[in-house]
Amino acid sequence: MSINKEKYEWIINKLEGNATLVAVSKTKPAEDIKALYDLGQRDFGENYVQELKDKYEQLPKDIRWHFIGHLQSNKVKYIAPFVHLIHGVDSFNLLKEINKQALKNNRIINCLLQVYIAREESKFGLDEKELHGLFQLHELNELKNIQITGLMGMASFTEDNDLIIKEFTYLKTLFDKYAGQQTSNLKLQTLSMGMSADFQFALNAGSNMVRIGSMLFGAR
């Protein structure tokens, strides 16, 4: 077993019940996830559809599974029966597919819209203009089997703490701007930002969900 119990308890203490910890368990064996589960952790994040499906089948059914990778439309059907929250939604077409698969499973699936806040080309997400455009779409109201419950973003991978803080603050500003715009399937409550290296900056900027892997499970 390679989980860090002391670090887990330290993180939980830092969150003080104000933010949800999503333990990023990608590439980690089921027994490590179960060890963290036995300490009380229930929210786990996975990046790959097949791996998530396999772990769902092996592990306790009260785990809340978060899909935090880049989701392809043709793979939505494999996780639609059980996924708790899909983090990285970056297009209306993907929302439509999630809605379609949720309907087939008689479920409403919660989604976070991914906003591009970093300076790196490798990151995915909507820019501010695209986010605004999506919220204005009349067709959005027709998707009855999804709920857009928040935003997520990833800061630049950098030693420049001021830049990281600036990016997180910007995302919080966008979150606040649209938090009052509520419809039948849009109610922003979750701001998912912050990972192992920068989650304390994210919390200070207003994050209420952090995604932490290497601090809990060790380096991949």
C-alpha positions as CSV (number, residue, x, y, z in Angstrom):
1,M,0.0,0.0,0.0
2,S,1.4,3.4,-1.0
3,I,-1.1,5.9,0.3
4,N,0.1,8.7,2.6
5,K,-2.2,8.7,5.6
6,E,-0.6,11.6,7.3
7,K,-0.7,13.8,4.2
8,Y,-4.4,12.8,3.7
9,E,-5.3,13.9,7.2
10,W,-3.2,17.1,6.8
11,I,-5.1,18.0,3.5
12,I,-8.5,17.2,5.1
13,N,-7.6,19.6,8.0
14,K,-6.5,22.3,5.5
15,L,-9.9,22.0,3.7
16,E,-11.8,22.5,7.0
17,G,-15.0,21.2,5.4
18,N,-15.1,24.2,3.0
19,A,-13.9,22.2,0.0
20,T,-14.4,18.7,-1.4
21,L,-11.3,16.6,-1.9
22,V,-11.2,14.6,-5.1
23,A,-8.5,12.0,-4.7
24,V,-6.9,11.6,-8.2
25,S,-6.4,7.8,-8.4
26,K,-5.5,7.4,-12.1
27,T,-3.0,4.5,-12.7
28,K,-3.3,3.6,-9.0
29,P,-4.4,0.0,-8.1
30,A,-7.8,-0.7,-6.6
31,E,-6.3,-1.6,-3.2
32,D,-4.8,1.8,-2.8
33,I,-8.2,3.4,-3.5
34,K,-9.8,1.0,-1.0
35,A,-7.2,2.0,1.6
36,L,-8.1,5.7,1.2
37,Y,-11.8,4.7,1.2
38,D,-11.3,3.0,4.5
39,L,-10.0,6.3,5.9
40,G,-13.3,7.9,4.9
41,Q,-12.6,9.2,1.4
42,R,-15.5,8.9,-1.0
43,D,-14.7,11.2,-4.0
44,F,-12.2,9.8,-6.5
45,G,-11.1,11.2,-9.9
46,E,-10.0,9.2,-13.0
47,N,-8.7,10.3,-16.4
48,Y,-9.3,7.3,-18.5
49,V,-12.7,5.8,-19.3
50,Q,-11.7,2.1,-19.4
51,E,-9.8,2.4,-16.1
52,L,-12.7,4.2,-14.5
53,K,-15.1,1.5,-15.6
54,D,-12.9,-1.3,-14.4
55,K,-12.4,0.4,-11.0
56,Y,-16.2,1.1,-10.6
57,E,-16.8,-2.6,-11.1
58,Q,-14.2,-3.6,-8.5
59,L,-14.8,-1.1,-5.7
60,P,-17.6,-0.1,-3.2
61,K,-20.7,1.3,-4.9
62,D,-20.9,4.4,-2.6
63,I,-17.8,5.9,-4.2
64,R,-18.5,9.1,-6.0
65,W,-16.5,8.8,-9.3
66,H,-15.3,12.0,-11.0
67,F,-14.2,11.9,-14.6
68,I,-11.4,14.6,-14.8
69,G,-9.7,13.8,-18.1
70,H,-10.5,15.0,-21.6
71,L,-13.7,13.1,-22.5
72,Q,-14.3,12.0,-26.0
73,S,-18.0,12.0,-27.1
74,N,-17.9,8.3,-28.2
75,K,-16.8,7.2,-24.7
76,V,-19.5,8.9,-22.7
77,K,-21.8,5.9,-22.9
78,Y,-19.3,3.8,-20.9
79,I,-19.4,6.0,-17.8
80,A,-23.0,7.4,-18.1
81,P,-24.6,4.7,-15.9
82,F,-22.6,5.6,-12.8
83,V,-20.4,8.7,-13.0
84,H,-21.0,11.3,-10.3
85,L,-19.5,14.4,-11.9
86,I,-17.8,15.1,-15.3
87,H,-15.2,17.8,-14.8
88,G,-13.8,18.7,-18.2
89,V,-16.7,19.6,-20.5
90,D,-15.5,22.0,-23.1
91,S,-18.1,22.0,-25.9
92,F,-21.9,22.1,-26.4
93,N,-21.6,19.0,-28.5
94,L,-20.1,17.1,-25.6
95,L,-22.9,18.3,-23.4
96,K,-25.5,17.1,-25.9
97,E,-23.9,13.6,-25.9
98,I,-23.8,13.5,-22.1
99,N,-27.4,14.5,-22.1
100,K,-28.3,11.7,-24.6
101,Q,-26.5,9.0,-22.6
102,A,-27.9,10.2,-19.3
103,L,-31.4,10.0,-20.8
104,K,-30.8,6.4,-21.9
105,N,-29.8,5.6,-18.3
106,N,-32.7,7.6,-16.8
107,R,-30.2,9.8,-14.9
108,I,-29.3,13.5,-14.6
109,I,-25.5,13.8,-14.9
110,N,-23.7,16.7,-13.3
111,C,-21.1,18.5,-15.3
112,L,-18.5,21.2,-14.9
113,L,-17.4,23.4,-17.7
114,Q,-13.7,23.6,-18.2
115,V,-12.4,27.1,-18.7
116,Y,-9.0,27.7,-20.2
117,I,-7.0,29.9,-17.8
118,A,-3.4,28.7,-18.4
119,R,-0.7,29.9,-20.7
120,E,0.0,26.5,-22.1
121,E,-1.3,25.1,-25.4
122,S,-1.6,21.6,-24.0
123,K,-4.6,22.5,-21.8
124,F,-8.2,22.3,-22.9
125,G,-11.2,24.5,-22.2
126,L,-13.5,27.3,-23.2
127,D,-12.3,30.9,-23.2
128,E,-14.4,33.7,-21.7
129,K,-16.1,34.5,-25.0
130,E,-17.0,30.8,-25.7
131,L,-18.3,30.3,-22.1
132,H,-20.5,33.4,-22.5
133,G,-21.8,32.1,-25.8
134,L,-22.6,28.7,-24.4
135,F,-24.6,30.2,-21.5
136,Q,-26.6,32.2,-24.1
137,L,-27.6,29.2,-26.2
138,H,-31.3,28.7,-26.2
139,E,-30.7,25.0,-26.9
140,L,-29.0,24.6,-23.6
141,N,-32.3,24.7,-21.8
142,E,-33.5,21.7,-23.9
143,L,-30.9,19.4,-22.3
144,K,-33.0,18.0,-19.5
145,N,-30.7,15.2,-18.3
146,I,-27.6,17.3,-17.5
147,Q,-26.9,19.8,-14.8
148,I,-24.1,22.4,-15.2
149,T,-23.1,22.7,-11.6
150,G,-19.9,24.6,-11.8
151,L,-16.6,25.5,-13.5
152,M,-13.2,23.9,-13.5
153,G,-9.8,25.1,-14.5
154,M,-6.1,24.3,-14.4
155,A,-3.5,26.9,-13.7
156,S,-0.2,27.1,-15.7
157,F,2.5,24.6,-14.7
158,T,5.0,27.1,-13.4
159,E,7.1,28.3,-10.5
160,D,5.5,31.7,-10.9
161,N,3.1,31.8,-7.9
162,D,1.8,35.3,-8.8
163,L,0.7,34.0,-12.2
164,I,-1.0,31.0,-10.6
165,I,-2.9,33.2,-8.2
166,K,-3.8,35.6,-11.1
167,E,-5.3,32.7,-13.1
168,F,-7.2,31.2,-10.2
169,T,-8.6,34.7,-9.3
170,Y,-9.7,35.2,-12.9
171,L,-11.6,31.9,-12.9
172,K,-13.3,32.9,-9.6
173,T,-14.3,36.2,-11.1
174,L,-16.0,34.3,-14.0
175,F,-17.6,31.9,-11.6
176,D,-19.1,34.8,-9.6
177,K,-20.2,36.5,-12.8
178,Y,-22.4,33.6,-13.8
179,A,-23.3,32.1,-10.4
180,G,-26.5,34.2,-10.4
181,Q,-27.6,33.0,-13.8
182,Q,-29.8,30.1,-12.9
183,T,-32.0,28.0,-15.2
184,S,-33.5,24.5,-15.0
185,N,-30.2,22.9,-15.8
186,L,-27.7,25.6,-14.8
187,K,-26.7,26.4,-11.3
188,L,-23.1,27.1,-10.5
189,Q,-22.1,25.9,-7.1
190,T,-18.8,24.1,-7.6
191,L,-15.5,25.8,-8.5
192,S,-13.0,23.0,-9.1
193,M,-9.5,24.3,-9.2
194,G,-6.3,23.4,-7.4
195,M,-4.0,20.3,-7.6
196,S,-1.2,18.9,-5.4
197,A,1.2,21.7,-6.2
198,D,-1.1,24.7,-6.0
199,F,-4.3,23.8,-4.1
200,Q,-3.6,26.2,-1.3
201,F,-3.5,29.1,-3.7
202,A,-6.7,27.8,-5.2
203,L,-8.4,27.6,-1.8
204,N,-7.4,31.2,-1.1
205,A,-8.9,32.3,-4.4
206,G,-12.2,30.6,-3.6
207,S,-12.0,27.0,-4.8
208,N,-14.4,24.6,-3.2
209,M,-13.2,21.5,-4.9
210,V,-9.5,20.4,-5.3
211,R,-8.1,17.5,-7.2
212,I,-5.1,15.9,-5.5
213,G,-3.2,12.8,-6.5
214,S,0.6,12.6,-6.0
215,M,0.4,14.0,-2.4
216,L,-1.9,11.1,-1.5
217,F,-0.7,8.2,-3.6
218,G,3.0,9.2,-4.3
219,A,4.5,10.0,-7.7
220,R,3.2,8.2,-10.8
